[in-house]
Amino acid sequence: MELARLQTILYRLITAPGGVAEGLANEQSLGPNGLEGLIRGDDRLSARDRLEIYANAYFYRLLDVCREDFPATVAILGDAHFHNLITGYLIEYPPTEPSIQYAGRHLPDFLRGHPLRESRPFIADLALLERTMVEIFHAADAIPLEAAALSAIDPAEWPEVGMATHPASRVLDLEWHVEQVVHAVENGEPPQAPPHGPLKLLVWRRNSRVLYRELKPGESVALTIARDGATFAAICEAVARESGAADPAALITRLLGQWLSAGLLIRREP
């Protein structure tokens, strides 16, 4: 048998959602000798037993990766519930990318309609925050706009200066304050069910660390429009409009300083 065909068959059998037995029942390409024509068995382990070792290792590696990516979700659900969750998740969303980094990217969507939400209605938001933190850690890098570079521009030209948010940043629109759960787990504290209420959460990377905080009034719309590039004037208008501040200039100055310090902005033409 050609190597490529052999690899394809073994891949299908090892990754079959229902296990090796299901994979064998559906496999039409094994040839007249069946699995024994591909894998040599002996008195200790049959060909199927040997293949199941790899199939189990494949599943548990994916499970371990998901545990690493969703520690707060594991802490809330417990190991047994999380194991069962990932078992069902991988049947619904089998990996499709060469990199294992993408294994858990659909877990928040899977949890939106999962029965676990009956007892833990915040669980999908929690998984979304944790998955976002993984993606932000791996996101592209860019040179942040520094305060000194902005100061070097003639203030009269500031309104037309193009800015955008750093690619390693994102604004999440959540229904639960799940950042409290993540914070507790990060600090080795027992997590509690979070408060319910709308949350605009900023997640970003700074010096290889993924950070998160609740957005202040005036920030959400401004950072959202800056995602794809906007002028400084448009960003200021968004802050003033969303915040309704009596002194929008002071608020804009304060927020701009915080954004520059956090490395949230880059230069880009709107």
MARPADO-679078 format. One record per residue (C-alpha): residue in one letter; x, y, z. Coordinates in nm, 3 decimals. Layout:
BEGIN
+-----+---------+---------+---------+
: res :    east :   north :      up :
+-----+---------+---------+---------+
:   A :       X :       Y :       Z :
...
+-----+---------+---------+---------+
This chain:
BEGIN
+-----+---------+---------+---------+
: res :    east :   north :      up :
+-----+---------+---------+---------+
:   M :   0.000 :   0.000 :   0.000 :
:   E :   0.124 :   0.349 :  -0.079 :
:   L :   0.245 :   0.543 :   0.224 :
:   A :   0.005 :   0.835 :   0.170 :
:   R :  -0.296 :   0.601 :   0.152 :
:   L :  -0.180 :   0.411 :   0.460 :
:   Q :  -0.141 :   0.734 :   0.656 :
:   T :  -0.488 :   0.852 :   0.548 :
:   I :  -0.655 :   0.530 :   0.661 :
:   L :  -0.477 :   0.525 :   0.997 :
:   Y :  -0.562 :   0.890 :   1.051 :
:   R :  -0.932 :   0.822 :   0.993 :
:   L :  -0.927 :   0.529 :   1.234 :
:   I :  -0.732 :   0.708 :   1.508 :
:   T :  -0.948 :   1.021 :   1.492 :
:   A :  -1.288 :   0.853 :   1.447 :
:   P :  -1.525 :   1.042 :   1.682 :
:   G :  -1.683 :   0.719 :   1.813 :
:   G :  -1.354 :   0.536 :   1.857 :
:   V :  -1.166 :   0.271 :   1.663 :
:   A :  -1.460 :   0.029 :   1.654 :
:   E :  -1.679 :   0.287 :   1.480 :
:   G :  -1.396 :   0.377 :   1.245 :
:   L :  -1.344 :   0.014 :   1.146 :
:   A :  -1.716 :  -0.033 :   1.082 :
:   N :  -1.716 :   0.262 :   0.843 :
:   E :  -1.384 :   0.196 :   0.674 :
:   Q :  -1.402 :   0.072 :   0.318 :
:   S :  -1.033 :   0.088 :   0.225 :
:   L :  -0.866 :  -0.173 :   0.442 :
:   G :  -0.830 :  -0.442 :   0.178 :
:   P :  -0.896 :  -0.817 :   0.201 :
:   N :  -0.692 :  -0.870 :   0.521 :
:   G :  -0.862 :  -0.589 :   0.711 :
:   L :  -0.673 :  -0.405 :   0.982 :
:   E :  -0.432 :  -0.699 :   1.028 :
:   G :  -0.305 :  -0.626 :   0.679 :
:   L :  -0.182 :  -0.288 :   0.802 :
:   I :  -0.082 :  -0.348 :   1.163 :
:   R :   0.086 :  -0.658 :   1.298 :
:   G :  -0.065 :  -0.799 :   1.617 :
:   D :   0.074 :  -1.060 :   1.856 :
:   D :  -0.025 :  -1.260 :   2.165 :
:   R :  -0.013 :  -0.952 :   2.386 :
:   L :  -0.188 :  -0.694 :   2.168 :
:   S :  -0.408 :  -0.736 :   1.864 :
:   A :  -0.390 :  -0.496 :   1.571 :
:   R :  -0.701 :  -0.321 :   1.702 :
:   D :  -0.556 :  -0.295 :   2.055 :
:   R :  -0.242 :  -0.135 :   1.916 :
:   L :  -0.443 :   0.117 :   1.716 :
:   E :  -0.659 :   0.203 :   2.019 :
:   I :  -0.346 :   0.304 :   2.208 :
:   Y :  -0.284 :   0.575 :   1.949 :
:   A :  -0.652 :   0.671 :   1.938 :
:   N :  -0.662 :   0.714 :   2.316 :
:   A :  -0.337 :   0.912 :   2.312 :
:   Y :  -0.482 :   1.137 :   2.042 :
:   F :  -0.794 :   1.212 :   2.247 :
:   Y :  -0.610 :   1.267 :   2.575 :
:   R :  -0.361 :   1.500 :   2.411 :
:   L :  -0.650 :   1.713 :   2.288 :
:   L :  -0.809 :   1.695 :   2.632 :
:   D :  -0.484 :   1.808 :   2.796 :
:   V :  -0.454 :   2.102 :   2.556 :
:   C :  -0.810 :   2.209 :   2.635 :
:   R :  -0.737 :   2.182 :   3.008 :
:   E :  -0.439 :   2.412 :   2.960 :
:   D :  -0.639 :   2.661 :   2.753 :
:   F :  -0.949 :   2.666 :   2.979 :
:   P :  -0.825 :   2.636 :   3.341 :
:   A :  -1.107 :   2.846 :   3.487 :
:   T :  -1.367 :   2.644 :   3.296 :
:   V :  -1.211 :   2.326 :   3.437 :
:   A :  -1.219 :   2.475 :   3.788 :
:   I :  -1.589 :   2.559 :   3.757 :
:   L :  -1.697 :   2.228 :   3.601 :
:   G :  -1.460 :   1.982 :   3.767 :
:   D :  -1.250 :   1.721 :   3.586 :
:   A :  -1.529 :   1.468 :   3.521 :
:   H :  -1.772 :   1.721 :   3.369 :
:   F :  -1.494 :   1.879 :   3.165 :
:   H :  -1.383 :   1.539 :   3.033 :
:   N :  -1.739 :   1.465 :   2.920 :
:   L :  -1.773 :   1.815 :   2.773 :
:   I :  -1.462 :   1.775 :   2.558 :
:   T :  -1.571 :   1.428 :   2.449 :
:   G :  -1.895 :   1.570 :   2.310 :
:   Y :  -1.723 :   1.880 :   2.177 :
:   L :  -1.470 :   1.684 :   1.970 :
:   I :  -1.750 :   1.480 :   1.814 :
:   E :  -1.925 :   1.801 :   1.710 :
:   Y :  -1.608 :   1.995 :   1.623 :
:   P :  -1.325 :   1.758 :   1.527 :
:   P :  -0.991 :   1.935 :   1.468 :
:   T :  -0.942 :   2.059 :   1.114 :
:   E :  -0.609 :   2.243 :   1.143 :
:   P :  -0.255 :   2.102 :   1.154 :
:   S :  -0.176 :   2.302 :   1.470 :
:   I :  -0.319 :   2.183 :   1.801 :
:   Q :  -0.349 :   2.550 :   1.896 :
:   Y :  -0.689 :   2.561 :   1.725 :
:   A :  -0.837 :   2.257 :   1.901 :
:   G :  -1.055 :   2.455 :   2.143 :
:   R :  -1.151 :   2.752 :   1.928 :
:   H :  -1.518 :   2.646 :   1.891 :
:   L :  -1.575 :   2.551 :   2.255 :
:   P :  -1.751 :   2.881 :   2.345 :
:   D :  -1.996 :   2.829 :   2.056 :
:   F :  -2.051 :   2.467 :   2.160 :
:   L :  -2.134 :   2.577 :   2.514 :
:   R :  -2.397 :   2.828 :   2.400 :
:   G :  -2.644 :   2.545 :   2.350 :
:   H :  -2.506 :   2.297 :   2.603 :
:   P :  -2.715 :   2.163 :   2.897 :
:   L :  -2.438 :   2.276 :   3.136 :
:   R :  -2.569 :   2.630 :   3.093 :
:   E :  -2.877 :   2.538 :   3.295 :
:   S :  -2.671 :   2.515 :   3.614 :
:   R :  -2.388 :   2.746 :   3.507 :
:   P :  -2.541 :   3.007 :   3.274 :
:   F :  -2.212 :   3.199 :   3.257 :
:   I :  -2.003 :   2.907 :   3.128 :
:   A :  -2.006 :   3.008 :   2.759 :
:   D :  -1.889 :   3.361 :   2.843 :
:   L :  -1.615 :   3.215 :   3.062 :
:   A :  -1.493 :   2.988 :   2.783 :
:   L :  -1.505 :   3.281 :   2.539 :
:   L :  -1.282 :   3.491 :   2.763 :
:   E :  -1.033 :   3.209 :   2.808 :
:   R :  -1.026 :   3.128 :   2.438 :
:   T :  -0.978 :   3.498 :   2.357 :
:   M :  -0.682 :   3.510 :   2.594 :
:   V :  -0.522 :   3.221 :   2.405 :
:   E :  -0.579 :   3.392 :   2.070 :
:   I :  -0.447 :   3.725 :   2.197 :
:   F :  -0.131 :   3.553 :   2.323 :
:   H :  -0.069 :   3.413 :   1.974 :
:   A :  -0.186 :   3.722 :   1.782 :
:   A :   0.038 :   3.913 :   1.545 :
:   D :   0.274 :   4.173 :   1.683 :
:   A :   0.303 :   4.538 :   1.581 :
:   I :   0.496 :   4.843 :   1.694 :
:   P :   0.280 :   5.034 :   1.944 :
:   L :   0.236 :   5.406 :   1.916 :
:   E :   0.445 :   5.575 :   2.183 :
:   A :   0.357 :   5.899 :   2.358 :
:   A :   0.687 :   6.053 :   2.245 :
:   A :   0.610 :   5.978 :   1.880 :
:   L :   0.266 :   6.138 :   1.911 :
:   S :   0.412 :   6.441 :   2.084 :
:   A :   0.649 :   6.493 :   1.794 :
:   I :   0.351 :   6.556 :   1.562 :
:   D :   0.224 :   6.910 :   1.528 :
:   P :  -0.091 :   6.931 :   1.748 :
:   A :  -0.272 :   7.097 :   1.458 :
:   E :  -0.230 :   6.774 :   1.263 :
:   W :  -0.356 :   6.544 :   1.539 :
:   P :  -0.722 :   6.531 :   1.423 :
:   E :  -0.618 :   6.362 :   1.096 :
:   V :  -0.363 :   6.123 :   1.249 :
:   G :  -0.467 :   5.766 :   1.166 :
:   M :  -0.472 :   5.518 :   1.452 :
:   A :  -0.582 :   5.158 :   1.508 :
:   T :  -0.591 :   4.919 :   1.798 :
:   H :  -0.302 :   4.676 :   1.833 :
:   P :  -0.371 :   4.338 :   1.662 :
:   A :  -0.313 :   4.168 :   1.997 :
:   S :  -0.621 :   4.330 :   2.152 :
:   R :  -0.995 :   4.271 :   2.148 :
:   V :  -1.312 :   4.408 :   2.308 :
:   L :  -1.555 :   4.144 :   2.435 :
:   D :  -1.925 :   4.210 :   2.488 :
:   L :  -2.026 :   3.973 :   2.770 :
:   E :  -2.334 :   3.907 :   2.982 :
:   W :  -2.149 :   3.789 :   3.293 :
:   H :  -1.852 :   3.926 :   3.489 :
:   V :  -1.648 :   3.615 :   3.418 :
:   E :  -1.320 :   3.805 :   3.452 :
:   Q :  -1.370 :   3.758 :   3.827 :
:   V :  -1.363 :   3.380 :   3.780 :
:   V :  -1.044 :   3.394 :   3.573 :
:   H :  -0.882 :   3.628 :   3.825 :
:   A :  -0.965 :   3.394 :   4.113 :
:   V :  -0.820 :   3.091 :   3.935 :
:   E :  -0.507 :   3.284 :   3.837 :
:   N :  -0.455 :   3.366 :   4.205 :
:   G :  -0.517 :   3.013 :   4.328 :
:   E :  -0.849 :   3.104 :   4.489 :
:   P :  -1.169 :   2.895 :   4.470 :
:   P :  -1.386 :   3.040 :   4.193 :
:   Q :  -1.740 :   3.155 :   4.259 :
:   A :  -2.032 :   3.212 :   4.023 :
:   P :  -1.984 :   3.564 :   3.878 :
:   P :  -2.235 :   3.850 :   3.893 :
:   H :  -2.476 :   3.883 :   3.603 :
:   G :  -2.469 :   4.206 :   3.408 :
:   P :  -2.341 :   4.356 :   3.082 :
:   L :  -1.964 :   4.375 :   3.059 :
:   K :  -1.738 :   4.540 :   2.802 :
:   L :  -1.404 :   4.373 :   2.859 :
:   L :  -1.073 :   4.469 :   2.699 :
:   V :  -0.825 :   4.185 :   2.646 :
:   W :  -0.477 :   4.269 :   2.524 :
:   R :  -0.114 :   4.158 :   2.527 :
:   R :   0.169 :   4.363 :   2.668 :
:   N :   0.527 :   4.234 :   2.699 :
:   S :   0.416 :   3.872 :   2.640 :
:   R :   0.149 :   3.896 :   2.912 :
:   V :  -0.223 :   3.878 :   2.840 :
:   L :  -0.416 :   4.133 :   3.044 :
:   Y :  -0.782 :   4.220 :   3.078 :
:   R :  -0.991 :   4.492 :   3.237 :
:   E :  -1.341 :   4.635 :   3.225 :
:   L :  -1.373 :   4.930 :   2.990 :
:   K :  -1.458 :   5.272 :   3.126 :
:   P :  -1.747 :   5.479 :   2.987 :
:   G :  -1.642 :   5.620 :   2.652 :
:   E :  -1.388 :   5.352 :   2.567 :
:   S :  -1.592 :   5.076 :   2.406 :
:   V :  -1.715 :   5.252 :   2.092 :
:   A :  -1.387 :   5.437 :   2.046 :
:   L :  -1.174 :   5.121 :   2.058 :
:   T :  -1.422 :   4.937 :   1.838 :
:   I :  -1.408 :   5.193 :   1.558 :
:   A :  -1.030 :   5.210 :   1.594 :
:   R :  -1.001 :   4.836 :   1.531 :
:   D :  -0.986 :   4.881 :   1.154 :
:   G :  -0.835 :   5.229 :   1.161 :
:   A :  -0.982 :   5.571 :   1.235 :
:   T :  -0.866 :   5.928 :   1.268 :
:   F :  -0.788 :   6.068 :   1.610 :
:   A :  -1.077 :   6.310 :   1.561 :
:   A :  -1.323 :   6.022 :   1.503 :
:   I :  -1.195 :   5.842 :   1.810 :
:   C :  -1.238 :   6.157 :   2.020 :
:   E :  -1.591 :   6.207 :   1.889 :
:   A :  -1.678 :   5.848 :   1.984 :
:   V :  -1.547 :   5.897 :   2.338 :
:   A :  -1.742 :   6.218 :   2.383 :
:   R :  -2.061 :   6.068 :   2.239 :
:   E :  -2.054 :   5.744 :   2.438 :
:   S :  -1.944 :   5.888 :   2.772 :
:   G :  -2.161 :   6.199 :   2.780 :
:   A :  -1.887 :   6.353 :   2.995 :
:   A :  -1.920 :   6.714 :   3.104 :
:   D :  -1.553 :   6.765 :   3.016 :
:   P :  -1.483 :   6.527 :   2.726 :
:   A :  -1.141 :   6.682 :   2.655 :
:   A :  -1.014 :   6.583 :   3.001 :
:   L :  -1.155 :   6.232 :   2.963 :
:   I :  -0.999 :   6.190 :   2.618 :
:   T :  -0.661 :   6.307 :   2.748 :
:   R :  -0.679 :   6.058 :   3.035 :
:   L :  -0.789 :   5.766 :   2.818 :
:   L :  -0.531 :   5.841 :   2.549 :
:   G :  -0.260 :   5.833 :   2.811 :
:   Q :  -0.382 :   5.496 :   2.938 :
:   W :  -0.404 :   5.349 :   2.588 :
:   L :  -0.054 :   5.465 :   2.496 :
:   S :   0.089 :   5.335 :   2.822 :
:   A :  -0.075 :   4.996 :   2.764 :
:   G :   0.052 :   4.979 :   2.405 :
:   L :  -0.303 :   4.958 :   2.268 :
:   L :  -0.263 :   5.188 :   1.967 :
:   I :  -0.062 :   5.171 :   1.646 :
:   R :  -0.026 :   5.414 :   1.355 :
:   R :  -0.248 :   5.328 :   1.058 :
:   E :  -0.422 :   5.526 :   0.792 :
:   P :  -0.802 :   5.520 :   0.849 :
+-----+---------+---------+---------+
